[in-house]
Amino acid sequence: MFLIFKSFIAPYQYYNILNHMELSKAGKLLSGILVVLCSLIGHPEGRVTALATPVIISPADGAVQLPLSVEVSWASVDKASSYEVEAAIVSTFGATIFDQAGEPMQSARLGGLSGGTTYFWRVNATSGRRTSSWSGAASFSTIGTIESKKFLPGDQIHIQCGDALKIVAFPDSGALLSGTYFIDNKGYADFPLIGMTDVIHSTPLEIEQYLTNQYKVFLPRQNIIVRLMYRTALLGGFMKPGVYWVDSRGSLWDVLQQGGGTVREDGIRKVEWVHNEEGRIEIRKILPYLQSDQSLVSIGFKSGDQLTVSALPRQGAWELFKDGILPILSLTASLAVSYEVFQFYKNNH
């Protein structure tokens, strides 16, 4: 206790001694500095030691093609009790999209990121009242988004969720890229090597150009063709009913060919197109569209639309008479004969 009291009064004793001495202005200034130094020496707990600045580990600065959820990490700082992480789309961090403080872990997960966007992030360390300086801003870019124009009312090729992309790359050694790629409910398609890519607001031509640029390292001198595919169901009286992918540039004839035609000879006249138009179900006869031979995209055909037809065989005049009218006539005649027999028996008894 005596030592603590002595440490408090010591600086003031030095100041009183110096104050009674005849000193110049420079000397008095020096005496003030000595008082401060003595105070720090007498109060070891008052000395402030700066914390080291955290060192970023991952992702590496400038990393590209990262997923839409990224885990960032940094090296631990000696005596640090917690860390603060900031992320923004500008290097000045004027408006942050992520700010996490008070956590002791040396990592944080940045989720809900946008595709094809560059992000900046930094971190500092805290221990009690001490806070380190910010680390240098590191950047990374998420998986690519295809730059595309906004669709106008007259545009015909409009890719939607639930569609698929059929890609043909030739010569494609090992069939790396060729195949059919489903578009999920967020508008992304999962391509080999480059991963999830936003395609919902693009045209097939724009996707061709994008893939050609992305795969030029893996598939040099490739020709890439992209076709928009619709998913459709053929139900009922088709030779091969089922669910098929059909080229949007094809016609209803191509769809019927997938099902091998109808079971009934006159089935082509009976086929109905079940179309979903903004939540309203419409049923149309396909014969007028078959006669015009228009493409699926031009007639408004969409993924999820169905073609249905009855599987019952065609009935001629004799089949209609035999199966429909003759049983009724037989029943009527039987009832009439039974009635006459009943009357005869009644009258003779």
JOGI-V153303 format. One record per residue. N is the residue number from 1. SS is DSSP state (H for helix, E for strand, L for the rest). PHI is phi as a letter, one per 20 degrees, with the letter a starting at -180 (none if undefined). Layout:
n: <N;N>
ss: <SS;SS>
phi: <PHI;PHI>
//
This chain:
n: <1;2;3;4;5;6;7;8;9;10;11;12;13;14;15;16;17;18;19;20;21;22;23;24;25;26;27;28;29;30;31;32;33;34;35;36;37;38;39;40;41;42;43;44;45;46;47;48;49;50;51;52;53;54;55;56;57;58;59;60;61;62;63;64;65;66;67;68;69;70;71;72;73;74;75;76;77;78;79;80;81;82;83;84;85;86;87;88;89;90;91;92;93;94;95;96;97;98;99;100;101;102;103;104;105;106;107;108;109;110;111;112;113;114;115;116;117;118;119;120;121;122;123;124;125;126;127;128;129;130;131;132;133;134;135;136;137;138;139;140;141;142;143;144;145;146;147;148;149;150;151;152;153;154;155;156;157;158;159;160;161;162;163;164;165;166;167;168;169;170;171;172;173;174;175;176;177;178;179;180;181;182;183;184;185;186;187;188;189;190;191;192;193;194;195;196;197;198;199;200;201;202;203;204;205;206;207;208;209;210;211;212;213;214;215;216;217;218;219;220;221;222;223;224;225;226;227;228;229;230;231;232;233;234;235;236;237;238;239;240;241;242;243;244;245;246;247;248;249;250;251;252;253;254;255;256;257;258;259;260;261;262;263;264;265;266;267;268;269;270;271;272;273;274;275;276;277;278;279;280;281;282;283;284;285;286;287;288;289;290;291;292;293;294;295;296;297;298;299;300;301;302;303;304;305;306;307;308;309;310;311;312;313;314;315;316;317;318;319;320;321;322;323;324;325;326;327;328;329;330;331;332;333;334;335;336;337;338;339;340;341;342;343;344;345;346;347;348;349>
ss: <L;H;H;H;H;H;H;H;H;H;H;H;H;H;H;H;H;H;H;L;L;L;L;L;H;H;H;H;H;H;H;H;H;H;H;H;H;H;H;H;H;H;L;H;H;H;L;L;L;L;L;L;L;L;L;E;E;E;L;L;L;L;E;E;E;E;L;L;L;E;E;E;E;E;L;L;L;L;L;L;L;E;E;E;E;E;E;E;L;L;L;L;L;L;L;E;E;E;E;E;E;E;E;L;L;L;E;E;E;E;L;L;L;L;L;L;L;E;E;E;E;E;E;E;E;E;E;L;L;E;E;L;L;L;L;L;L;E;E;E;E;E;L;L;E;L;L;L;L;L;L;L;L;L;L;L;L;L;L;L;L;L;L;E;E;E;E;E;E;E;L;L;H;H;H;L;L;L;E;E;E;E;L;L;L;L;L;E;E;E;E;L;L;L;E;E;E;E;L;L;L;L;L;H;H;H;H;H;H;H;H;H;H;H;L;L;L;L;L;L;L;L;E;E;E;E;E;E;E;E;E;E;E;E;E;E;L;E;L;L;L;E;E;E;E;E;E;L;L;L;L;H;H;H;H;H;H;H;L;L;L;E;L;L;L;L;H;H;H;H;L;E;E;E;E;E;E;L;L;E;E;E;E;E;E;L;H;H;H;H;H;H;L;L;L;L;L;L;L;L;L;L;L;L;L;E;E;E;E;L;L;L;L;L;L;L;H;H;H;H;H;H;H;H;H;H;H;H;H;H;H;H;H;H;H;H;H;H;H;H;H;H;H;H;H;H;H;L;L>
phi: <none;f;f;f;f;f;f;f;e;g;g;f;f;f;f;f;f;f;f;e;e;e;c;f;f;f;f;f;f;f;f;f;f;f;f;f;f;f;f;f;f;f;c;f;f;e;f;d;d;f;f;f;f;f;d;f;d;b;f;f;g;n;f;c;l;e;f;e;c;c;e;d;b;b;f;f;d;g;m;f;d;b;c;c;d;c;c;b;e;c;f;e;l;f;c;e;d;b;b;c;c;n;e;e;f;e;b;b;d;e;d;m;f;e;f;m;c;e;d;d;b;b;b;c;d;c;b;m;e;e;c;f;f;f;f;f;f;d;c;b;c;e;g;f;d;f;f;b;f;f;f;e;g;e;f;e;e;c;f;c;f;n;f;b;d;e;d;d;d;c;f;d;f;m;l;f;d;f;q;d;d;f;d;f;f;d;n;d;d;e;e;g;m;e;m;f;c;f;c;f;d;c;e;g;f;f;f;g;f;f;f;g;f;f;d;f;f;e;c;f;l;e;d;d;d;d;c;e;d;d;e;c;d;d;d;n;e;d;f;c;f;q;d;c;e;c;f;f;e;f;d;f;f;f;f;f;f;g;e;m;n;e;f;f;f;e;f;f;e;e;f;d;d;e;d;d;d;l;n;d;e;d;d;c;e;e;g;f;f;f;f;e;l;f;f;f;f;f;e;n;f;c;f;n;f;c;d;c;b;f;e;f;f;f;d;e;f;f;f;f;f;f;e;d;e;g;g;f;f;f;f;f;f;f;f;f;f;f;f;f;f;f;f;f;f;f;f;e;c>
//
